[in-house]
Amino acid sequence: MTENELILNQDKKRFELEVEGKTAFIEYILSNENIIFLTHTEVPRELEGKGAGSAIVSKTLDYIKEKGYTLAPLCPFVASYVKRHPERKEILAKGYNV
């Protein structure tokens, strides 16, 4: 694995991003309707303020768009990111807003 490569860890149901030897992650639930619910984002304390949180959200949203899924941003960090980047709202699942 190369640093900054988004990993889909299906066993743990989370997206992972390794930065400086530490792993940030976003937990998800994939529905039968191809909606990805992003439920929790966690960034190691050593990476706080270094852009790791924004990087993993951005890469995860790219993955969701590439796969043709829609997004249900249940995690406040993800919702805040989408709100700050309105161009990302195009992948929001029907009935969801930020």
C-alpha positions in Angstrom: 0.0 0.0 0.0 1.3 3.4 -0.9 0.8 6.3 1.4 -2.4 8.4 0.7 -4.1 5.6 -1.2 -7.7 5.1 -0.2 -8.4 1.5 0.9 -11.8 0.0 1.0 -11.7 -2.4 4.0 -14.8 -4.4 3.5 -14.2 -6.6 6.5 -14.3 -3.6 8.9 -16.8 -1.7 6.7 -14.7 1.4 6.4 -12.6 3.5 4.1 -9.0 3.9 5.3 -6.2 6.3 4.4 -2.7 5.9 5.7 -0.8 9.1 6.4 2.6 9.2 8.2 2.2 5.6 9.3 -1.2 6.3 11.0 -4.6 5.3 9.7 -7.6 7.6 9.4 -10.9 6.0 8.6 -14.6 6.5 7.7 -17.1 3.9 8.7 -19.8 3.2 6.2 -23.0 1.2 5.6 -24.0 0.3 2.0 -27.7 -0.1 1.5 -29.5 -2.3 -1.1 -30.4 0.9 -2.9 -26.7 1.7 -3.5 -26.7 4.5 -0.9 -23.5 4.7 1.1 -24.2 6.0 4.7 -21.0 7.5 6.1 -21.5 7.2 9.8 -18.2 8.1 11.5 -14.8 9.6 10.7 -11.8 9.1 12.9 -8.4 10.8 12.5 -5.5 9.9 14.8 -4.5 12.7 17.1 -1.1 12.9 15.5 -2.7 13.8 12.1 -5.1 16.4 13.4 -4.7 19.7 11.6 -2.6 18.2 8.7 -5.5 17.8 6.3 -5.9 14.0 6.7 -9.6 14.3 7.5 -10.4 16.4 4.5 -8.2 14.1 2.3 -10.0 10.9 3.3 -13.4 12.6 2.9 -12.5 13.9 -0.6 -11.1 10.5 -1.7 -14.2 8.7 -0.3 -16.6 11.0 -2.1 -14.6 10.5 -5.3 -15.0 6.7 -4.8 -18.7 7.0 -4.2 -19.1 9.1 -7.4 -17.0 6.7 -9.5 -19.0 3.7 -8.4 -22.4 5.5 -9.1 -23.5 5.4 -5.5 -25.3 8.2 -3.7 -24.3 9.6 -0.3 -26.1 9.8 3.0 -23.7 11.9 5.2 -24.7 10.9 8.7 -21.2 11.8 10.1 -21.1 15.5 11.1 -17.5 15.9 9.7 -18.5 14.5 6.3 -21.7 16.7 6.2 -19.6 19.8 7.1 -17.1 18.9 4.3 -19.9 18.7 1.7 -21.4 21.9 3.0 -18.1 23.7 2.4 -17.7 22.1 -1.0 -21.1 22.5 -2.7 -19.9 20.8 -5.9 -20.0 17.6 -3.9 -23.8 17.9 -3.3 -24.4 16.2 -6.6 -23.9 12.8 -5.1 -26.3 13.3 -2.2 -29.0 10.6 -1.9 -32.6 11.7 -2.4 -33.9 13.4 0.7 -30.5 14.3 2.1 -29.2 17.8 2.4 -26.4 19.5 4.4 
